[in-house]
Amino acid sequence: MITKLFRIFILISAGTLLLEGLIEPQAKAIDKLVFSASSLAPQLNKIIVNYNEKNNHNVEVSFASSGSLARQIHLGAPASIFISANRRWIDWLIKKKQVQENSVSEYISNRVVLARHESAKHITGQSPADIFSSLKPKDRIGIGDPGHVPLGQYTKLSLNEVRLWDQYRDRFTPMPSALATTRLLDLAAVPMAIVYKSDALKRINIEIIYQFSDKEKGRARYWIATIKSDRTPQGRRLINYLYSKDVMKSWQENGFMLSLKP
């Protein structure tokens, strides 16, 4: 089982690395580069495609874990806008004087959920404790790596809130991004995982069995900020578009919750 799981982990990680390295130099110059938490793909891609078509621009998006993207920005990556799934990485870049502090605002939010593969009908219950107790002895649980993946950090907060983290920590399979965690479950490499609601809703093989409440630290917030080196009107225009009525409606239709525009 471990060997099979390791092989799947390598395949998923390789796919994630391909996604993170999606942006390559192209013949047409890139007008703006958006760095975004991987859990916003593919919806953000669709939004940016529509923006490009309407404005005849060439804005590109690079997806990865928020921590990985923040470190790339710190090293000089030419991003114009950063959408992070953890405010901590925005604050870190503010301290490094690489983000315009007055540009930071909460953008949208997501819900952390317990989900099972559709074949794992034995996993059931009304509460997190009931659901975890229904696991078979060898069942493992997919999570985002809490060391640098916001999904994993939210997961740890929620499971600590319901007093399950310490009890089950040896059964977790940490993954390098939210997308990789969802793929692990979608491929049935684990019977259960803690993922974002928006990701679970996109997969026909995944069933949501519990949603962590705000009281259980289950709301994952996305923060948007402008990189300090970008003070162009085009950058402001793109931000305004991301807050437009149609764009915000599309987020809601894909399982996200809205935040108030500052």
C-alpha positions in Angstrom: 0.0 0.0 0.0 2.8 2.4 1.0 4.6 1.7 -2.3 1.5 2.4 -4.3 0.8 5.5 -2.3 4.4 6.7 -2.9 4.1 6.2 -6.7 0.9 8.1 -6.8 2.5 10.9 -4.6 5.3 11.2 -7.2 2.9 11.4 -10.1 0.7 14.0 -8.4 3.7 16.0 -7.3 5.1 15.9 -10.8 1.8 17.2 -12.2 1.7 19.9 -9.6 5.2 21.0 -10.5 4.2 21.2 -14.1 1.3 23.4 -13.0 3.6 25.6 -10.9 5.9 26.0 -13.8 3.1 26.8 -16.2 4.4 30.3 -17.1 7.0 30.2 -19.8 8.3 33.0 -22.0 6.1 33.4 -25.0 6.4 35.2 -28.3 3.8 37.8 -27.2 5.0 39.9 -24.2 3.2 39.3 -21.0 1.4 42.5 -19.8 0.9 41.3 -16.2 1.7 38.2 -14.2 -0.7 37.1 -11.4 0.6 34.8 -8.7 -2.2 32.8 -7.2 -2.8 30.0 -4.6 -3.3 26.8 -6.6 -6.7 26.2 -5.1 -8.1 29.0 -7.2 -7.4 27.1 -10.5 -9.1 26.6 -12.9 -11.7 29.3 -12.2 -9.1 32.1 -12.0 -7.7 30.9 -15.4 -11.2 31.3 -16.9 -11.6 34.8 -15.4 -8.2 35.9 -16.8 -9.0 34.5 -20.2 -12.1 36.6 -20.3 -10.2 39.7 -19.2 -7.6 39.2 -21.9 -10.3 38.8 -24.6 -12.2 41.9 -23.5 -9.1 44.1 -23.2 -6.7 42.6 -25.8 -4.2 42.0 -23.0 -1.9 39.1 -22.2 -2.2 38.6 -18.5 -0.9 35.2 -17.3 -1.4 33.3 -14.0 1.1 31.1 -12.2 -0.4 28.8 -9.6 1.5 27.2 -6.6 1.2 27.1 -2.9 1.1 30.5 -1.3 4.4 30.0 0.6 6.2 29.0 -2.6 4.9 32.0 -4.5 5.8 34.4 -1.7 9.3 33.2 -1.7 9.5 33.5 -5.5 8.3 37.2 -5.2 10.9 37.8 -2.5 13.6 36.5 -4.9 12.5 38.9 -7.6 9.8 37.1 -9.7 8.0 39.6 -11.9 4.6 39.3 -10.4 2.2 42.2 -10.4 -0.6 40.8 -8.2 -0.4 38.2 -5.5 -3.5 36.2 -4.3 -2.6 34.2 -1.2 -4.6 31.7 0.8 -2.8 32.8 3.9 -2.5 36.4 5.2 0.8 35.5 6.8 2.6 35.4 3.5 1.3 38.8 2.5 2.5 40.2 5.9 5.9 38.6 5.3 6.2 40.4 2.0 5.1 43.7 3.5 7.9 43.4 6.0 10.3 42.7 3.1 8.9 46.0 1.5 7.7 44.1 -1.6 4.0 44.5 -1.3 2.0 47.8 -1.3 0.5 47.6 2.2 -2.5 49.8 1.3 -3.4 47.5 -1.5 -4.1 44.5 0.7 -7.6 43.3 1.2 -9.6 40.1 1.8 -10.8 38.9 -1.6 -12.9 35.7 -1.3 -13.1 32.8 1.1 -13.5 29.0 0.9 -14.7 26.3 3.2 -12.5 23.5 4.6 -14.4 20.2 4.3 -14.0 16.5 5.1 -14.5 14.5 1.9 -14.4 10.9 1.0 -13.8 9.0 -2.2 -17.2 7.8 -3.6 -16.0 4.2 -3.1 -15.4 4.7 0.6 -18.9 4.4 1.9 -17.7 3.0 5.2 -16.6 6.5 6.2 -19.6 8.2 7.7 -20.9 10.2 10.7 -22.5 13.4 11.8 -19.5 14.9 13.5 -15.7 14.9 12.8 -15.2 12.6 15.7 -17.7 10.1 14.4 -16.3 10.3 10.8 -12.7 9.7 12.0 -13.8 6.8 14.2 -15.4 5.1 11.1 -12.0 4.9 9.4 -10.5 1.4 8.9 -7.2 0.8 10.7 -5.1 1.2 7.6 -7.0 4.1 6.1 -4.9 7.2 5.6 -6.0 10.8 5.4 -4.9 13.3 2.7 -4.1 16.8 3.9 -2.1 19.8 2.7 1.4 20.0 4.2 0.9 22.3 7.2 4.5 23.4 7.0 3.9 25.6 4.0 0.5 24.9 2.4 -2.4 27.1 3.7 -4.9 24.3 3.3 -2.7 22.2 5.7 -2.5 25.1 8.1 -6.3 25.6 8.1 -6.7 21.8 8.5 -4.5 21.8 11.6 -6.5 24.7 13.1 -9.8 22.9 12.5 -8.7 19.5 13.7 -7.1 21.1 16.8 -10.4 22.9 17.4 -12.3 19.5 17.4 -9.4 17.8 19.3 -8.5 15.3 16.6 -5.1 16.5 15.3 -2.9 14.8 17.9 -4.9 11.6 17.8 -4.7 11.1 14.0 -1.5 12.9 13.0 0.4 9.7 12.3 -2.2 8.8 9.7 -1.9 11.9 7.6 -0.4 12.0 4.1 0.8 15.6 3.6 0.7 17.0 0.0 2.6 19.9 -1.5 -0.5 21.9 -2.5 -4.3 22.0 -2.2 -4.6 20.8 -5.7 -2.4 17.8 -5.1 -4.4 16.9 -2.0 -7.6 16.9 -4.0 -5.9 14.8 -6.7 -4.8 12.2 -4.1 -8.4 11.7 -3.0 -9.8 11.8 -6.6 -7.4 8.9 -7.5 -8.5 6.9 -4.5 -5.0 6.8 -3.1 -6.6 7.7 0.2 -10.2 7.1 1.2 -10.6 10.5 2.9 -9.0 13.9 2.7 -9.5 17.4 4.1 -9.8 19.7 1.1 -11.4 23.0 0.0 -15.1 22.8 -0.8 -14.6 24.5 -4.2 -12.2 21.7 -5.2 -14.4 18.9 -3.9 -17.4 20.2 -5.9 -15.5 19.9 -9.2 -14.8 16.1 -8.8 -17.5 13.5 -9.5 -15.5 10.9 -7.4 -15.5 13.0 -4.3 -18.3 13.4 -1.8 -18.3 16.1 0.9 -19.3 14.5 4.3 -18.7 17.4 6.7 -18.1 21.2 6.5 -16.0 22.8 9.2 -17.8 25.9 10.6 -16.4 29.3 11.3 -16.3 28.4 15.0 -14.2 25.3 14.0 -11.8 27.6 12.1 -13.2 26.2 8.8 -13.2 29.4 6.7 -10.2 29.8 4.5 -9.6 33.4 3.4 -7.9 34.6 0.3 -6.0 37.9 0.3 -5.1 40.0 -2.7 -2.3 42.5 -2.9 -0.3 44.5 -5.5 3.4 44.0 -5.7 5.3 47.2 -4.8 7.1 47.4 -8.1 3.8 47.6 -10.0 2.0 51.0 -9.7 0.6 51.1 -13.2 -3.0 52.0 -14.3 -3.1 48.6 -16.0 -2.6 46.9 -12.6 -5.4 48.9 -11.0 -7.7 48.1 -14.0 -7.0 44.4 -13.5 -7.8 44.6 -9.7 -11.1 46.4 -10.5 -12.0 43.7 -13.0 -11.3 41.0 -10.4 -13.8 42.8 -8.1 -16.4 43.2 -10.9 -20.0 41.9 -10.4 -19.7 39.2 -13.1 -16.4 37.9 -11.7 -17.7 37.8 -8.1 -20.8 36.0 -9.3 -18.6 33.4 -11.0 -16.7 32.8 -7.7 -20.0 32.2 -5.9 -21.2 29.8 -8.6 -18.0 27.7 -8.0 -18.4 27.3 -4.3 -16.6 30.3 -2.9 -17.9 33.0 -0.5 -17.5 36.7 -1.1 -15.7 39.3 1.0 -16.6 43.0 1.0 -14.6 45.2 -1.2 -12.6 47.7 0.9 
